[in-house]
């Protein structure tokens, strides 16, 4: 299988650096082909701006810059910067995507967010498919990246309890929802449960051996692990074009968890 590892940490000798090398070695030992984008090592340009585009693509008739329009034109005209096109090619090549990063201020490092801003062009990761009274684009379970699997590997300094259901930081599943549901599921990828390392400052040799064992098992089961059961946008659970869950779907439930299917009789989508 083809596996794309996207990672961001400024110190190669960090825990994240060690995990990156472990992931590569483990996957290659299994016979998988691996491509890596180490964003700090690549000195990745994080900001999406008009400098990414040719003047004819960047500006509209009034001379204004619109990021969505510009990225769509550049994709269509074949004038995207080489770094963006190369990363899109890695995504298209991959059967699975692993995203490794430290949780900084409740999100991924800015350079990694910038990777998504620039690589997820209009017509590539969004703006795809029919928009009508019956469909609202190919997204949330559909899209150009459908059929691929994705998994986050996240490191945090806080305790696991800090990210528990009543923890002060909020539940880890809620914090990762924008990345899981928005960045990975939106363009069609099936999203696996994350692997999270807590209390990174307390990782000693014994703890690291445990992490390698647990993460190794997750890597060995990339193709058999059940994905998070996010509801497909065009599968019947949502009203279109309002994109609100139908009344009989997860009645009374709100928030992120309502968009994860609990397969019951009452959750069977009705036309």
C-alpha positions in Angstrom: 0.0 0.0 0.0 1.0 3.6 -0.5 1.1 5.7 2.7 1.7 9.4 3.0 3.1 10.7 6.3 2.5 14.4 7.0 4.4 15.7 10.0 5.3 19.0 11.6 7.7 19.5 14.5 10.7 21.9 14.6 13.1 19.6 16.5 14.1 16.3 14.7 15.3 14.9 18.1 11.9 15.4 19.7 9.4 12.7 20.6 7.6 13.6 17.4 10.8 13.1 15.5 11.3 9.7 17.0 7.6 8.7 16.3 8.0 9.9 12.7 11.1 7.6 12.2 9.3 4.7 13.9 6.2 5.1 11.7 8.3 5.1 8.5 10.4 2.1 9.6 7.4 0.1 10.8 5.4 0.7 7.5 8.4 0.0 5.3 9.1 -3.2 7.2 5.6 -4.3 6.3 6.3 -3.7 2.7 4.4 -0.5 2.3 5.7 2.4 0.2 6.0 5.6 2.2 6.2 9.3 1.2 6.9 11.9 3.8 6.3 15.6 4.1 8.2 17.0 7.1 7.0 20.6 6.9 9.6 22.2 9.1 12.4 20.4 7.2 10.8 21.5 3.9 10.6 25.1 5.2 7.0 25.0 4.0 5.4 28.3 3.1 2.4 28.4 5.4 0.4 31.5 4.3 -2.1 31.3 1.4 -1.8 34.6 -0.4 -1.8 36.2 -3.9 1.9 35.3 -4.2 0.9 31.7 -4.8 -0.8 32.6 -8.1 -0.2 34.1 -11.5 -1.8 37.6 -11.8 -4.4 36.3 -14.2 -5.5 33.7 -11.7 -5.1 35.7 -8.5 -7.3 38.7 -9.1 -10.9 39.0 -10.2 -12.3 41.6 -12.6 -12.3 44.3 -9.9 -8.7 43.5 -9.0 -9.6 41.8 -5.7 -7.9 38.6 -4.4 -10.3 35.7 -3.6 -8.4 32.7 -2.3 -11.0 30.2 -3.4 -11.4 31.6 -6.9 -7.7 31.9 -7.4 -6.9 28.4 -6.2 -9.6 27.0 -8.5 -8.3 28.9 -11.5 -4.7 27.8 -10.8 -5.7 24.2 -10.5 -7.7 24.4 -13.7 -5.0 26.2 -15.7 -2.1 24.1 -14.3 -0.4 27.1 -12.9 -0.2 26.1 -9.2 3.1 26.5 -7.4 5.2 23.4 -7.7 5.1 22.8 -3.9 1.3 22.7 -3.8 1.0 20.5 -6.9 3.6 18.1 -5.4 1.6 17.7 -2.2 -1.6 17.1 -4.1 0.1 14.4 -6.0 1.1 12.7 -2.7 -2.5 12.7 -1.6 -3.7 11.3 -4.9 -1.0 8.6 -4.7 -1.7 7.5 -1.1 -4.0 4.8 0.0 -3.7 6.1 3.6 -2.6 9.3 5.2 -1.1 9.7 8.6 -0.9 13.1 10.1 1.5 13.5 13.0 1.8 16.7 15.1 2.0 18.1 18.6 -1.2 19.7 19.9 -0.3 23.4 20.3 -2.9 25.7 21.7 -5.7 23.3 21.0 -4.8 22.8 17.4 -2.1 21.7 15.0 1.1 23.9 14.4 0.5 26.9 12.2 2.7 25.5 9.4 0.5 22.4 9.2 -2.7 24.4 9.1 -1.0 26.4 6.3 -0.4 23.2 4.4 -4.1 22.5 4.4 -4.9 26.1 3.4 -2.7 25.9 0.4 -2.9 22.3 -0.7 -6.7 21.9 -0.4 -7.5 24.0 -3.5 -10.9 24.7 -4.9 -11.8 21.9 -7.2 -9.4 19.5 -5.4 -10.6 19.2 -1.8 -13.7 21.3 -2.0 -16.0 22.9 -4.6 -16.5 19.5 -6.2 -19.7 18.0 -7.6 -23.3 19.0 -8.1 -25.0 21.6 -6.0 -28.8 21.3 -6.2 -31.9 20.7 -4.2 -30.9 17.0 -4.0 -27.1 17.2 -3.5 -24.8 19.8 -2.0 -21.5 18.9 -3.6 -19.3 15.8 -3.1 -18.1 16.3 0.4 -18.4 14.8 3.9 -17.9 11.2 2.8 -17.5 11.9 -0.9 -15.0 13.8 -3.0 -11.7 13.3 -4.8 -10.1 11.7 -1.7 -12.8 9.2 -1.1 -11.6 5.6 -0.6 -8.5 6.6 1.3 -8.0 6.2 5.0 -6.6 8.8 7.4 -5.3 8.7 11.0 -4.1 11.5 13.3 -1.2 10.8 15.7 -1.2 13.5 18.2 1.1 14.4 21.2 0.0 16.5 24.1 1.7 17.8 27.3 -1.5 17.4 29.3 -2.7 14.3 31.2 -5.3 12.0 29.6 -7.7 13.1 32.3 -7.4 16.8 31.2 -8.8 15.7 27.8 -11.5 13.4 29.3 -15.3 13.8 29.1 -15.2 16.3 32.1 -11.6 17.4 31.7 -10.6 21.1 31.8 -9.3 21.1 28.3 -12.4 19.5 26.8 -12.8 16.0 25.4 -10.1 15.1 22.9 -12.6 13.9 20.4 -14.2 17.4 20.4 -10.9 19.2 20.0 -9.9 17.0 17.1 -13.4 17.1 15.4 -12.5 20.1 13.1 -9.5 18.1 11.9 -11.2 14.7 11.7 -14.6 15.8 10.3 -13.5 19.0 8.5 -10.0 18.4 7.1 -10.1 14.7 6.5 -13.7 13.5 6.2 -14.8 16.6 4.2 -12.8 15.7 1.1 -13.9 12.0 1.4 -11.3 10.2 3.5 -12.4 7.5 6.0 -11.1 8.7 9.4 -9.7 6.2 11.9 -9.7 6.9 15.7 -6.7 8.9 16.6 -3.6 7.7 18.5 -2.9 10.2 21.2 0.2 10.4 23.5 -0.3 12.3 26.7 2.2 13.8 29.2 5.0 14.0 26.6 7.3 15.6 29.1 7.2 12.5 31.3 7.9 9.9 28.5 10.9 7.7 29.6 12.3 4.6 28.0 9.6 2.4 29.5 6.8 4.6 28.4 8.3 5.1 25.0 8.5 1.3 24.5 4.8 1.1 25.4 4.0 3.9 22.9 5.9 2.0 20.1 4.0 -1.1 20.9 0.6 0.6 20.9 1.3 2.7 17.8 2.8 -0.3 16.0 -0.5 -2.2 16.5 -2.4 0.7 15.1 -0.2 0.8 12.1 -0.5 -2.9 11.6 -4.3 -2.6 11.5 -4.7 0.5 9.3 -6.7 -1.5 6.9 -9.0 -3.3 9.4 -9.7 -0.7 12.0 -13.3 0.5 11.9 -13.4 4.2 10.8 -15.3 6.8 12.9 -18.9 6.5 11.7 -19.5 10.0 10.5 -22.7 10.6 8.7 -22.4 11.0 4.9 -23.7 14.4 3.9 -25.6 13.0 0.9 -26.7 9.8 2.5 -30.1 10.9 3.6 -29.5 12.0 7.2 -29.4 15.7 6.4 -32.0 18.0 4.9 -30.7 19.6 1.7 -29.9 22.4 1.1 -30.1 23.4 4.8 -27.7 20.5 5.8 -29.4 20.1 9.2 -30.0 16.6 10.5 -33.5 15.3 9.9 -35.7 15.3 13.0 -35.7 11.5 13.4 -31.9 11.3 13.3 -30.4 11.5 16.7 -33.4 13.2 18.2 -32.6 15.7 20.9 -28.9 15.3 20.4 -26.7 18.3 19.5 -23.1 19.1 19.1 -20.3 17.2 17.4 -21.4 13.7 18.5 -24.7 14.1 16.6 -22.8 13.7 13.4 -21.5 10.3 14.4 -23.9 7.5 13.5 -25.1 5.2 16.1 -26.6 2.4 13.9 -30.1 1.9 15.3 -33.5 1.5 13.7 -34.4 5.1 14.4 -31.2 6.3 12.6 -32.1 4.7 9.3 -32.3 7.6 6.9 -35.7 8.3 5.3 -36.1 10.1 2.0 
